[in-house]
């Protein structure tokens, strides 16, 4: 009976140690995964930086739009007036 008790005790201790190691490894990998995920999320711009970039982009687009509309207005104002063109009827070809 002592041998059987020894084997059972040894087997249980072995299982507990292995399960404990697996649990520790799971905890380590979980902790590592969470740390990596948090560092990836932290790499992006903050909300304040995003709003600042959006405001700068909007200002640039407004500036470009204003410059383009001003140049179009200047070009249209400086263009020489064109005399209206009267429509000409197409020539009819005679068949022989």
Secondary structure, 3 states (H helix, E strand, C coil): CHHHHHHHHHHHHHHHHHHHHHHHHHHHHHHHHHHHHHHHHHCCCCHHHHHHHHHHHHHHHHHHHHHHHHHHHHHHHHCCCCCCCCCCCCCCCCCC
